[in-house]
């Protein structure tokens, strides 16, 4: 244990028509510092996570954090990118800085403004997180990538459409209680299960309700070394923080095995010296419902091919034996790429300190797991959080 989260901030996710990435960054940076009780002069390093890749014209954004306070001037600031795991990558680089004793307090910010471009352009940008030599022309872009994963899983283990619909319905029900979520509507199982004009097939067996949302938003956390954190008003410690990367081409892997996520979870649980069911909740990367299903298996909740059991038997409901995505997940909360990992950490920190929005708070939560994934199980980050004070 080398660092703690001592403050956080989180915008509502959705479409922010009157804000750009600068205003979103400034807002969460200022709010997170205020929450932690620190000032810009106290921050030793800044990490900004944003994928961008063409969502907005503004590149080289790390120093935009300095717009929040002139006290940041001449501090080191670095932009971090690891596809959809960008936010967690920014936080983990902050942890590295503290572990290396190059700083005591670090600010990590995640942001994305995806609605600046049209739907087709969003798809073109997101597919760049795939291996373009082999996967760049997959119909449907990244939805097509996960459509293929779903088809492969169905071929090996049978049709899982009921399970996917249950996952979508669970996450929308949870999101209805989250004031920070983009979609706060309980859609119900029947709507998620059936193809309709409002819920058409998108790619392979995946329907619209199986796909995460195009979103704008930002989140930030302040990190501090343990000695510093003990003198602050709150501190959420990292029991584990693990990164595991796999090959980029899907052709070099058994793509429905999610081996990278499995290794990341095993290493994190070992480092934390706990079993999976010691966790009170998990925020996991449900970019598509098939991802959450396979992640049940990767985290060790079920055996391979039996992930459906976890959702169909209610294990992952908010009142189940391991609540998964009580926030609504990417499915309902939204998925502004660079902000997602930071959002997961902020919400998990709220959960274990009992300060999450009332509609999503897991009773007596004290130990939370986070899984954030970049690409199709390529960049895999697991964090395990518990309150230090």
C-alpha angles and dihedrals in degrees: 000000000000105000147025138204106244101172141011146183134193133185121213108267120235136074113338102190096172098046135072128199091271094058092044091050093047092049098053095038091054094043094047093051090048090049091051094044094238135121132220090260089061094056114098099188140005128214119190119194119203130141095197098155087168105327088118133012094235108099126171091046105160095101091051084087086069089067086076094065135356087224088081092067114126093011117128112260125180134185113225127198132182103149112254090351091060095113094053090045089057091051094046091051087054090052089051091053091053093044090052088052091237090127143005100210126035132181118215119190129183123194143163134174103195100162094070088089134049127262096263091048090052089055092048091051096047095049087063086077087068129074098274097197090066107012105033095097098047107135112247095026115237091351085058090052092055090040087061091047089052092049091050092049092048091050092053101038107017135259109325098181092123092054093047091051091049090052091050092047092048093051094046090049089052092045090055087070096048115089089194093058124106093220115039099177130111101225096183131224098275094056092047093046100051131067111237142152089272093041107040129169109272104180133346107328093336119114128196090268089058092061131079121239134263102244149173121215150110141222134184139192132194114220126199137177115260096255091053093042092055089064093051130088094253137010132186112192130212108236086182140000116185134173122193123177126194135192115298098223112079087211090070093057143050089253097198092052095069089209094171093056090045093053091045092052094046092051093046095049090047092049091049091045093228140113122243094253091055084076117094094206144352130216104204135181105262097169082150127010091244088061092057090047093053091042089062086064095041093054090050099249091127139005121268112290093015100086091115089068091067094059100032091052093045098246094136098044117114090262095038129107091270114018110211121199099354085170091065091259125233087310096069105007093054134243115247092173103226094038098050100084093045089048091053091052094045093049093045089051089052090050096053092046092048093242101111117122107285093244093061104029112126109220115256093351111177105152124047133182125207128196118185120177133198117205120338097334092312105119109034125185126182123184127179116202134193132169114261093188 
